[in-house]
Amino acid sequence: MNTELPPVAPEVVAAAVEQLTSRLRKKLDAAIETYTTLPVTTDGSVRRVRCGEDAEVTLVPGPSGAVTDAAQAQCSCLLAPRCLHRTAVLGAAPVAEADAVAEASDQPSEAGAEAAEPDLSARESGTPDGSALESGTPDTDVAAGAPTGPTAAQVAAAAGLWAAAAAVLAAGVPGAGAVPQAEVLRAAHTARLAGLHRAEAAALRVVRALRAARARHDGHRLADLVDGLRELLLTSGLLAASEPDPALVGTARRSYRPGGSLKVHGVCREPVISATGYGGVVTHVLAEDGRWFSVSDVKPGGPARARGAAIATVALGSGSLDHAQLSRGGLLISGATLSPDGRLGAGKGVRATPVTGLSWTSGPLARLFARPLAQAAAARLARGDDAERAEPQAGELIGCDVVVVGAAEDHLFARELTPDGADSEGLLIRLVPANNHPELAHAANFRKLASRPGLRLRVVGRLDPDRAATLRPLAVGPVPDGTATLLLPPEWAGHADLGYDRLEGAHFPAAGDLPPVEGRTTLAPDPVAEAPLWRLRRLVEVAVSGGRRAAAEPARDGARASGAVALRRSGFRTAADLADALAAEADRRGRDVFGRTQQADPDAYARVWLSAAVYLSGTERALVEATWQPSATA
């Protein structure tokens, strides 16, 4: 993927691949790999890529910054638009976000917010109107007030997504090139037209993760691809079976609705640098009643834009406040518009007046630190992590007071400060940088914090649902009693945003003023990493990274029996049964009447893999939840 290119809508890529001849499709993956490294010429918003002596591809993104129409991508060669040059450049570009595909700006207009309200009201009240049914909203039993399931169009779209995802799973990363990816993108476009927002988002995440895996990007995690495929297959499979749960349909992120009057207080800023070429900032704010909201400024641009957006003007109301000021101030908003994931809209009817901010020791911000960490983590984990995986900057943050007790590699060990002062008895957790990108300040700040054991901190961060007792801090401040804690300048208003503000020596107390660390300074072994479940996890991941053939190897070399025995001996009998079933189904081959091998059934294989992946995810989540209890780290 070339992040210098503008994002491209899924249907534009899918249509371009579909137009190619079978001969050109065979060359597409190699062409994409080549064109990803070609220089990009920038002329305003226009991007040009020279693909040889006689061909130049020109991309002209729309107002959203993305290429959302086939006419916005042109090639100068004689075969255009059915040429390899144009399709390969489109395939080398990032996949556009759903908001850009809908030709919506990052902030909705007042008319757009008002237009979205009737549909939302119909969904919430359970009364189907004509516009809701035509747009693919699930039908509803008016008499009973209960949803009856997805519409016929949604069932068909979900079945298409299932088939495309099952084909990708069977092929594995090596076989899931541009053509299978285009099938997923085409199915994602159909899902969007049918109103299947959750399934569409999962499909786009799968394509992005596939591209990162095939290109061996530094930030790629196989676990992300496994999670994406599990979510896509589970959601599309249930919808294709007419499961009535409305949560499976999801809600468009930009379906804003009126929110009345709000008074919000800034908590912190979070830089955003995505693998799809987007960059910017999200400022998290807290309302008087404890509800979390955010104000975002994320657009194509990458690391440079993430740095610049830190002090960019907030596109909300009068526009007299920047993100740095908002994170340490507040807003009194009238006519607010809210998205389902808590974003504050900036329509023409929105009026916002800056107000004096609160410190982390007063009002609703102080209540953020009043609940014990174990309770806050348990409540957050109980809600699930679907929203966070769909949108990394979504979700509530967690606040706590801790003392730094040690460090290892890139993370810190910290113990929760208890109200009774028995700090050696508090919950021991791991603090990990929210983003290790070298353009951001997270890593440098963590090195400074790691060198000062005994330092007491007030922390605001995001819980990591995949690691044992792990918090990813976004901001830190001094503890209220002022003992052995940070000494921040007045202009920082009591906290440092770890992605932007750089901690220096003057911000720390003298080494002699830090008390000695008591109690344990390292966590117990990670139960997720140490549990025998790694045998099932490895098989589930190998099935994705290597495809069906790789998953069948344990059934052929005899390793399946030994792995199943180890799982059963450890008490994971269900895991052993699922590992057996997955390996056996991967190796299943039918034959026709002439004895020739038939193509394996991808649906049956996908169902068995999905069963193993869902079991693995649920069991590992239970193990993570257990590590947030004080007895688990004592």
C-alpha positions in Angstrom: 0.0 0.0 0.0 1.2 3.5 -0.9 0.0 6.0 1.7 0.9 8.9 -0.6 -2.1 7.9 -2.8 -5.6 9.0 -1.8 -7.9 6.4 -0.3 -10.1 4.7 -2.8 -13.7 3.5 -2.3 -14.1 -0.3 -2.2 -16.6 -0.4 -5.2 -14.2 1.5 -7.4 -11.4 -1.0 -6.8 -13.8 -4.0 -7.2 -15.2 -2.6 -10.5 -11.7 -2.0 -11.9 -10.6 -5.6 -11.1 -13.8 -6.9 -12.6 -13.1 -5.1 -15.9 -9.7 -6.8 -16.4 -9.3 -9.8 -18.6 -8.3 -13.1 -17.1 -4.8 -12.7 -18.5 -4.4 -9.3 -16.8 -5.8 -10.5 -13.5 -3.0 -13.0 -13.3 -0.5 -10.1 -13.5 -2.3 -7.8 -11.1 -0.6 -8.8 -7.8 2.9 -8.3 -9.3 1.8 -5.0 -10.8 0.4 -3.7 -7.5 3.7 -4.7 -5.7 5.6 -2.7 -8.3 3.4 0.3 -8.4 3.4 0.6 -4.6 7.1 1.7 -4.8 6.7 4.2 -7.7 7.0 7.9 -6.9 3.8 9.9 -6.6 3.6 13.4 -8.1 1.4 15.8 -6.2 -0.4 18.8 -7.8 -2.7 20.2 -5.2 -5.1 17.4 -4.4 -4.3 15.6 -7.7 -2.0 12.6 -7.6 -0.1 11.2 -10.6 1.8 8.0 -11.0 4.0 7.3 -14.1 3.6 3.6 -15.0 6.0 3.4 -17.9 6.8 5.5 -20.9 3.3 5.6 -22.3 1.1 5.4 -19.2 0.3 7.9 -16.4 -2.5 7.3 -13.9 -4.2 10.4 -12.5 -6.3 10.3 -9.3 -8.5 13.3 -8.5 -10.1 12.7 -5.1 -13.4 14.4 -4.2 -14.1 16.8 -1.4 -13.8 14.0 1.2 -10.2 13.4 0.1 -11.0 10.0 -1.3 -11.6 8.6 -4.8 -15.2 7.6 -4.7 -16.1 7.5 -8.4 -14.6 5.6 -11.3 -14.2 8.8 -13.3 -11.8 10.2 -10.7 -9.2 7.6 -11.8 -7.8 8.0 -15.3 -5.0 6.4 -17.3 -3.4 7.8 -20.4 -2.8 4.4 -22.1 -4.9 3.1 -25.0 -6.5 0.3 -23.0 -7.9 2.6 -20.3 -10.1 2.3 -18.3 -9.8 -1.5 -18.6 -6.0 -1.5 -18.2 -3.6 -3.0 -15.7 -2.0 0.4 -14.9 -5.2 2.0 -13.5 -6.3 -1.1 -11.6 -2.9 -1.7 -10.1 -2.6 1.9 -8.9 -6.1 1.7 -7.4 -5.1 -1.5 -5.7 -2.0 0.1 -4.3 -4.0 2.9 -2.7 -5.5 2.7 0.8 -9.1 1.5 1.2 -11.3 4.5 2.0 -13.3 4.8 5.2 -17.1 4.4 5.0 -17.6 8.1 5.6 -15.6 9.1 2.6 -17.4 6.5 0.5 -20.6 8.2 1.3 -19.2 11.5 0.1 -19.7 13.0 3.6 -17.3 15.5 5.1 -15.7 14.7 8.5 -18.3 16.8 10.1 -21.9 16.7 9.0 -24.0 19.6 8.0 -27.1 20.7 9.9 -29.3 19.5 7.2 -27.6 16.1 7.2 -28.1 15.7 10.9 -31.8 16.6 10.6 -32.3 14.3 7.7 -30.8 11.4 9.7 -33.1 11.9 12.6 -36.3 10.3 11.2 -34.6 7.0 10.4 -33.1 6.9 13.8 -36.4 7.6 15.5 -38.0 4.8 13.5 -35.3 2.3 14.5 -35.5 3.2 18.2 -39.3 3.1 18.4 -39.6 -0.1 16.4 -42.0 1.4 13.9 -41.0 0.7 10.3 -41.6 3.6 7.9 -41.2 3.3 4.1 -37.8 5.1 4.0 -36.4 2.8 6.7 -37.4 -0.4 4.9 -36.2 0.8 1.5 -32.7 1.6 2.9 -32.4 -1.9 4.3 -33.4 -1.4 7.9 -34.5 -4.7 9.4 -38.2 -5.3 9.5 -40.1 -5.1 12.8 -43.1 -6.8 14.2 -45.3 -3.7 15.0 -47.7 -5.6 17.2 -45.1 -7.3 19.3 -42.5 -4.5 19.1 -39.7 -7.1 18.5 -37.4 -7.3 15.5 -38.2 -10.1 13.1 -34.9 -10.3 11.4 -33.0 -8.7 8.5 -34.6 -8.0 5.2 -34.3 -10.2 2.1 -31.7 -7.7 0.7 -29.7 -7.9 3.9 -29.8 -11.7 4.0 -28.5 -11.8 0.4 -25.8 -9.3 1.1 -24.7 -11.2 4.2 -24.5 -14.4 2.2 -22.3 -12.7 -0.4 -20.0 -11.5 2.4 -19.8 -15.0 3.9 -18.9 -16.6 0.6 -16.1 -14.0 0.0 -14.7 -14.3 3.5 -14.8 -18.1 3.3 -12.9 -18.1 0.1 -10.2 -15.8 1.6 -10.0 -18.1 4.7 -9.5 -21.2 2.5 -6.8 -19.4 0.4 -4.9 -18.0 3.3 -2.7 -14.9 3.1 -0.5 -16.2 0.2 -3.6 -16.9 -2.0 -5.7 -13.9 -1.0 -4.4 -11.5 -3.7 -6.0 -8.6 -5.4 -8.8 -10.6 -7.0 -10.1 -12.3 -3.8 -9.8 -9.0 -2.1 -11.9 -7.4 -4.8 -14.6 -9.9 -4.1 -14.6 -8.9 -0.5 -14.7 -5.2 -1.4 -17.6 -5.8 -3.8 -19.5 -7.7 -1.1 -18.7 -4.9 1.3 -20.2 -2.3 -1.1 -23.4 -4.5 -1.4 -23.5 -4.7 2.4 -23.3 -0.9 2.7 -26.2 -0.4 0.2 -28.2 -2.9 2.3 -27.5 -1.0 5.5 -25.2 -3.7 7.0 -22.8 -1.3 8.6 -21.1 -3.7 11.1 -20.5 -6.3 8.4 -19.2 -3.7 6.0 -16.7 -2.3 8.6 -15.5 -5.8 9.3 -15.0 -6.6 5.6 -12.9 -3.4 5.1 -10.8 -4.3 8.1 -10.1 -7.7 6.7 -8.9 -6.3 3.4 -6.6 -3.8 5.1 -5.2 -6.5 7.3 -4.7 -8.8 4.3 -2.8 -6.1 2.4 -0.6 -5.4 5.4 0.1 -9.1 5.8 1.0 -9.6 2.2 3.2 -6.6 2.2 4.8 -7.6 5.5 4.2 -4.1 7.0 6.0 -3.5 10.3 2.7 -2.7 12.1 0.9 -5.8 10.9 -0.4 -8.2 13.5 -1.7 -11.6 12.4 -4.0 -11.4 15.4 -5.7 -8.4 13.8 -6.5 -10.4 10.6 -7.7 -13.3 12.7 -10.0 -11.0 14.7 -11.3 -9.4 11.5 -12.1 -12.7 9.8 -13.8 -14.0 12.9 -16.0 -10.9 13.2 -16.8 -10.9 9.5 -17.7 -14.6 9.3 -19.7 -14.5 12.6 -21.7 -11.4 11.7 -22.4 -12.3 8.1 -23.2 -15.9 9.0 -25.7 -14.9 11.6 -27.3 -12.4 9.3 -27.5 -14.8 6.4 -29.4 -17.2 8.8 -31.8 -14.3 9.5 -30.7 -13.8 13.1 -32.9 -10.9 14.4 -30.4 -9.3 16.8 -30.3 -5.6 15.6 -26.7 -5.3 16.9 -25.6 -7.4 14.0 -26.8 -4.8 11.6 -24.9 -2.0 13.3 -25.3 1.7 12.8 -23.6 4.1 10.4 -20.9 6.0 12.3 -22.0 9.3 10.9 -25.7 9.0 11.5 -25.9 12.1 13.7 -28.9 12.9 15.8 -29.8 15.9 17.9 -28.3 15.9 21.4 -29.7 19.2 22.9 -27.5 21.2 25.1 -24.3 19.9 26.6 -21.5 21.1 28.8 -18.3 19.2 28.2 -14.8 19.3 29.8 -11.6 18.4 28.0 -9.7 15.3 29.3 -6.9 14.7 26.8 -5.8 14.5 23.1 -5.0 11.3 21.3 -3.0 11.4 18.0 -4.2 9.2 15.2 -1.9 7.6 12.6 -3.7 4.8 10.7 -2.3 2.2 8.4 -4.6 3.5 5.7 -2.9 6.9 5.3 -5.2 8.9 7.7 -3.8 11.2 10.3 -5.2 13.6 12.9 -6.3 14.0 16.4 -9.2 13.0 18.7 -9.9 15.1 21.7 -11.8 13.2 24.5 -14.2 15.2 26.5 -16.5 14.3 29.5 -20.0 15.7 30.0 -21.4 16.8 33.4 -23.4 13.6 33.6 -20.3 11.4 33.0 -20.9 10.6 29.4 -17.9 10.4 27.1 -17.8 12.3 23.8 -15.0 13.1 21.3 -14.2 15.8 18.8 -12.1 14.4 15.9 -10.1 15.8 13.1 -8.9 12.8 11.1 -8.3 13.0 7.3 -5.8 11.7 4.8 -2.3 12.9 5.6 -0.5 10.4 7.9 2.0 11.4 10.6 2.5 15.0 9.4 -1.2 15.7 9.7 -1.3 14.0 13.1 1.3 16.4 14.4 -0.3 19.5 12.8 -3.8 18.6 14.0 -2.7 18.8 17.6 -3.1 22.6 17.5 -5.7 22.8 14.7 -8.9 24.8 15.2 -11.8 22.7 16.5 -14.5 22.7 13.8 -17.3 23.1 16.3 -19.4 26.2 16.9 -17.5 29.5 16.8 -14.2 27.9 15.8 -12.2 30.0 18.3 -10.7 27.0 20.1 -8.0 24.6 19.1 -7.6 21.0 20.1 -4.8 21.8 22.6 -7.1 24.4 24.3 -10.1 22.1 24.3 -8.2 19.2 26.0 -7.6 21.6 28.9 -10.8 23.6 28.6 -14.4 23.1 28.0 -17.4 23.9 25.8 -21.0 24.9 26.4 -22.8 23.5 23.3 -26.4 24.2 22.2 -28.0 22.3 19.4 -25.5 19.5 19.7 -25.5 16.6 17.2 -24.2 13.2 18.3 -23.1 10.1 16.4 -23.6 6.6 17.8 -20.0 6.3 18.8 -20.0 9.6 20.8 -18.6 12.0 18.2 -19.8 15.6 18.4 -21.0 17.0 15.1 -20.4 20.5 13.8 -23.5 21.4 11.8 -24.6 24.9 11.0 -27.1 24.8 13.9 -24.4 23.9 16.5 -23.4 26.7 18.8 -20.4 26.3 21.1 -19.0 28.7 23.6 -15.6 28.1 25.3 -15.7 27.8 29.1 -13.1 27.4 31.7 -11.9 23.9 32.0 -11.7 21.7 35.0 -8.7 20.0 36.5 -8.6 16.2 37.0 -9.3 16.8 40.7 -12.8 18.4 40.4 -16.3 17.8 39.1 -16.9 14.9 36.7 -13.2 14.5 36.0 -12.5 13.7 39.6 -15.2 11.0 39.6 -13.3 9.3 36.8 -10.6 8.3 39.4 -13.0 7.5 42.2 -13.9 3.9 41.2 -11.4 1.1 42.0 -9.5 0.0 38.9 -10.7 -3.6 39.1 -14.3 -2.4 39.0 -13.7 0.0 36.1 -11.9 -2.7 34.1 -14.6 -5.3 34.8 -17.3 -2.9 33.6 -15.4 -2.0 30.4 -14.6 -5.6 29.5 -18.3 -6.7 30.1 -19.3 -4.4 27.3 -17.1 -6.2 24.8 -14.5 -4.8 22.4 -16.4 -4.8 19.1 -16.7 -1.0 19.2 -13.0 -0.5 19.9 -11.9 -2.9 17.2 -14.2 -1.2 14.7 -13.0 2.2 15.7 -9.7 2.4 17.7 -10.5 5.8 19.1 -14.0 4.9 20.3 -15.0 3.8 23.8 -14.7 5.1 27.3 -11.4 5.8 29.0 -10.3 4.6 32.4 -8.7 6.7 35.1 -6.5 5.6 38.0 -3.8 6.6 40.4 -0.6 4.5 40.3 3.0 4.3 41.4 5.6 3.2 38.9 7.4 0.1 40.3 9.5 -1.2 37.4 10.0 -1.5 33.6 10.6 -4.1 31.0 11.2 -3.7 27.3 8.7 -0.9 26.1 6.3 -1.1 29.0 6.0 -0.1 32.7 4.8 -2.0 35.8 2.6 0.1 38.0 0.7 -0.5 41.2 -2.7 1.1 41.9 -2.6 3.5 44.8 -5.2 2.5 47.4 -7.2 4.9 49.5 -5.9 3.5 52.8 -2.3 4.1 51.8 -1.3 0.5 51.6 0.2 0.9 48.2 2.0 -2.4 48.2 -1.4 -4.1 48.3 -2.8 -2.4 45.2 -3.5 -4.0 41.8 -0.4 -4.5 39.7 -0.8 -3.6 36.1 1.2 -3.1 32.9 1.3 0.3 31.1 2.1 0.1 27.4 2.5 3.0 24.9 -0.7 3.8 23.0 1.3 4.3 19.9 5.0 3.6 19.2 5.2 5.7 16.1 8.6 7.5 16.1 6.9 10.8 15.1 4.9 10.8 18.3 6.1 11.4 21.9 4.7 8.2 23.5 8.0 6.2 23.4 10.2 9.0 24.6 7.8 9.8 27.5 7.7 6.2 28.6 11.5 6.1 28.7 11.5 9.0 31.1 8.8 7.5 33.3 10.6 4.1 33.3 13.8 5.7 34.8 11.9 6.9 37.9 10.5 4.0 40.0 8.5 5.3 42.9 6.9 8.1 40.9 3.2 8.5 41.6 0.9 9.3 38.6 -2.7 10.0 37.8 -3.3 8.1 34.5 -6.1 8.3 31.9 -6.0 5.5 29.3 -7.6 2.8 27.3 -7.9 -0.8 28.5 -6.2 -3.4 26.2 -8.7 -6.2 25.9 -6.2 -8.7 24.5 -3.4 -8.5 27.2 -3.4 -9.4 30.8 -4.0 -6.4 33.1 -2.8 -3.9 30.5 -3.6 -0.2 30.2 -2.5 2.1 27.3 -2.2 5.6 28.8 -3.1 8.6 26.8 -2.3 11.3 29.4 -0.7 11.5 32.9 -0.9 14.1 35.6 0.2 14.6 39.3 -1.6 12.8 42.1 -3.7 15.2 44.2 -1.6 15.1 47.4 1.5 16.3 45.4 3.8 13.7 47.0 6.6 12.2 44.8 4.7 13.1 41.6 4.9 15.2 38.4 5.7 18.9 38.5 4.0 20.2 35.3 4.0 23.8 34.0 0.8 25.9 34.7 0.0 26.1 31.0 -0.4 22.3 30.8 -3.4 22.7 33.2 -2.5 19.7 35.3 -1.9 16.9 32.7 0.4 15.9 29.9 -0.9 14.4 26.7 1.6 11.6 26.1 1.4 11.6 22.4 2.1 15.4 22.1 3.6 16.9 25.3 7.2 15.8 26.0 8.2 15.3 29.6 11.5 16.7 30.6 13.8 16.4 33.7 12.3 19.6 35.2 8.9 17.9 35.3 10.0 15.2 37.7 10.9 15.4 41.4 14.5 14.8 42.4 15.6 11.1 42.6 16.1 11.4 46.4 12.5 12.5 46.8 11.1 9.3 45.4 10.2 6.7 48.0 11.6 3.1 47.6 9.4 0.7 45.8 7.7 -2.0 48.0 6.2 -5.3 47.2 6.4 -7.1 43.8 7.7 -5.2 40.8 6.7 -7.6 38.0 3.5 -9.2 37.0 2.9 -12.9 37.2 3.1 -14.9 34.0 0.5 -13.9 31.4 -2.2 -16.6 31.6 -3.2 -15.9 28.0 0.3 -16.5 26.7 1.2 -19.3 29.1 -2.0 -21.3 28.9 -2.0 -24.5 26.8 -4.5 -22.7 24.6 -1.5 -21.6 22.5 -1.9 -24.9 20.6 -5.4 -24.1 19.4 -4.4 -20.4 18.8 -1.5 -21.5 16.6 -3.7 -23.7 14.5 -6.3 -21.0 14.1 -3.6 -18.5 13.1 -1.9 -20.9 10.8 -5.2 -21.5 9.0 -5.3 -17.8 8.3 -1.7 -17.2 7.4 -1.2 -20.4 5.4 -4.7 -21.3 4.2 -6.5 -24.6 4.3 -3.5 -26.7 3.3 -1.4 -25.4 6.2 -4.3 -26.2 8.7 -4.4 -29.7 7.4 -0.8 -30.5 8.2 -1.4 -31.6 11.8 -3.9 -34.2 10.5 -1.2 -35.6 8.2 1.9 -35.7 10.3 0.4 -37.1 13.5 1.0 -33.9 15.5 -2.7 -33.5 16.0 -3.0 -36.3 18.5 -0.2 -35.0 20.7 -1.6 -31.5 20.7 -5.1 -32.8 21.6 -3.7 -34.9 24.4 -1.9 -31.9 25.9 -5.0 -29.8 25.7 -7.2 -32.5 27.3 -4.6 -33.1 30.0 -4.8 -29.4 30.9 -8.5 -29.5 31.2 -9.2 -27.8 27.8 -11.3 -30.6 26.4 -13.4 -28.4 24.2 -10.3 -26.8 22.7 -9.0 -30.3 21.9 -12.2 -31.3 20.2 -12.2 -28.1 18.1 -8.5 -28.5 17.1 -9.3 -32.1 16.0 -12.3 -31.0 14.0 -10.5 -28.1 12.3 -7.5 -30.2 11.2 -9.8 -33.0 10.0 -12.1 -30.7 8.0 -9.1 -28.9 6.5 -7.8 -32.3 5.2 -11.2 -33.5 4.0 -11.2 -34.2 0.2 -14.1 -35.6 -1.7 -13.8 -37.6 -5.0 -16.2 -37.8 -7.9 -17.3 -41.1 -9.5 -14.1 -41.2 -11.6 -11.9 -41.0 -8.4 -10.8 -37.4 -9.1 -10.3 -35.0 -6.2 -13.2 -32.5 -5.9 -12.9 -29.0 -4.7 -13.3 -28.9 -1.0 -16.4 -27.2 0.5 -15.3 -23.8 1.8 -18.5 -23.3 3.8 -18.0 -26.3 6.0 -14.4 -25.4 6.6 -15.3 -21.8 7.5 -17.9 -23.0 10.0 -15.4 -25.3 11.8 -12.7 -22.6 11.8 -15.2 -20.0 13.1 -16.3 -22.3 16.0 -12.7 -22.6 17.1 -12.0 -18.9 16.7 -15.1 -17.9 18.7 -14.3 -20.4 21.5 -10.7 -19.2 21.6 -11.7 -15.5 21.8 -14.2 -16.1 24.5 -11.8 -18.2 26.6 -8.9 -15.7 26.3 -11.2 -12.9 27.2 -12.2 -14.7 30.4 -8.5 -15.2 31.3 -7.9 -11.5 30.7 -10.8 -10.5 32.9 -9.4 -12.6 35.7 -6.1 -10.7 35.7 -7.9 -7.5 36.6 -8.9 -8.9 39.9 -6.5 -8.0 42.8 -6.0 -11.7 43.8 -4.7 -12.4 40.3 -1.7 -10.1 40.7 -1.1 -10.3 44.4 
